[in-house]
Amino acid sequence: MATKNELATVNIRFTPDNKYIIAGVLNTKRARFDIETKSNDLEAQRTPLNIALILGRSSSMESDNKLTFAKSAIYSVLNLLHDEDIVNLVAYDTNVSIIFENARASTRQFLHSLVDHIVTDGSTNLSGGIETGASKGEKADLNHSKTQLTININ
């Protein structure tokens, strides 16, 4: 599906985990959504983003490569950001940890190495993770970035 307006073109691709389902019963499917945007105006500059990523890393993330997939999502976000964007990463298990704070996306290679070292542990303190991640936007330098986004990856 492609949507076009005066500012940008948006392409959305949906990929299910497999193409088969059992008829007549409730099915649970995993899916991947790829969203690609392209500016129609090469001169257009967007306001830098301030993003807080919140990663669940409780011991339940060990099964089915969940943590590996979550880390891949973080790498993808870091690679898609513009160099002037600001990114925060909060990880939670029993405790909440700030992996990096107010980091420029231009340092993405270093940020990748910090993500590489995240391991699973403990139980799930979801409320603590969300509260800490949301506070990263409140403390942001709003002269730099007016767009705040919090993403929970779990």
N, C-alpha and C positions, 0 to 999 in steps of 0.2 A: 504494500500500500504506500502510495506517495501522496503527500499533501503539499501544495505549493501556495504561498502567499507572496506578498511584496518583499518580505524580509528574508525568508529562508525556505529551503526545501527540506522536508522531513521524510525520511524513509524508515518504515518500521517492518522488521522481519520477525516472524514467529516460527520457532522450531520446537516441536514437541520432542520428548525424550525418545519416543518411538511412534510409528504411525499406526499401530494396532491397538484396538480396545476390544473388550468383551461386551457384546450386546446384551442389554437387559439387566445390567447391574451397575451400581455406582462405581465409577472409575476415578482414581486419583492419578493425575499426570503431572510430571515436571515439564517445564518448558523454558526456553530461553527466548528473550526478546532482545533484538538488536535494534537500537534506535540511532540513526545517523542523521545529522543535520548539516546542511551546507548553506552558507550565506549566499544570497543572490546578489548582494552588493559587496564587491571586493573591498570597498573603502570603509565599510561599516566596522566600527570598533565596539566590542561589547564591554560592559562593566566587568571588572575582575570579580571572580567568584570567591566566596568564603565557604568552604565545604567542611563539614564534620562527618567523618565516617565512623560508624560504631560497629565494632566487630565482636560477635559472640564467640568465645573460645573455650566454653566449658567442655568437660570431658565427653559430652555427647557429640561434639563436633569431630571426634576421632573416627566415627563410623562413616562408611560410604564416601570417604574422601571429602567430607563436608568442609573441613578447614582448608584443604587444598583448593577447592573451588572458590571459597570465600576470598582467599588470598589472590587468586586469579582475577576476581572481580575488582579487588583493590588495585592491582597492577594496571588493569584496563582503565580504571578511573584516572589514575595518576598519569597514564600515557595520553589520555584525551584532554587533560587540562592544559590551558595556556600557561606559559611560563610565569606570568604575573599573578596567577590565581594563588590563593592561600588554602592550605589543606591541613586538617587536624585528624588524627586517628586515635580513637579511644577503643581499648579492648577490655572486655569484661569476662570474668568467670565468677568465682566467689568474691573476688576483689575487682576493682576498676583500676586500670592503668592507662596513662596517657603515653602512647607510643611516640607520637610527635605532635607538636603544637605550633600553630602559626607558621608552618613551613611553606616556603615558596615552591610551587610546582616545578620550577626550573631545577630544583635539586632532586628530581625524581629518581635518579640512579641511587643516590644515598638512601632515599626513602624506601626504595625497593629492598635494600639490604636490611633495613629495620623490620620490614614486613616478613622477610625470610626467617627471622629469628623468633617469630611468634609461635608458641606451642599451646596445646590444650592443657587445661587443669581445672579442677574444682567444679563447683555447681554454677547455676545461672543467676546472676544478679542483674537481670535485664533492666530493672528500674534505675539502678545505679549507673549503668552504662548509658542509658538514654538521658538521664539527668545531667551527667557529666558532658556528654556529647553536645546536648542542646546549649549548655552554658558556654561552649566554645564560640558559638555565634554571638552570644551576648557580650563577650569580652573582645570581640574583633575590632580592629582598627577600621571604623566605618568610613574614614576618609579614603582609605584604599579600596574598600570593597563594600558595595551596598547589597549584593545578592548573597543571601545566606541559605544554605541547604544542608539538611541533616539526613544521612542515609544509614539505615540499620542493615548490616549485612550479617545474616545468621542462617 
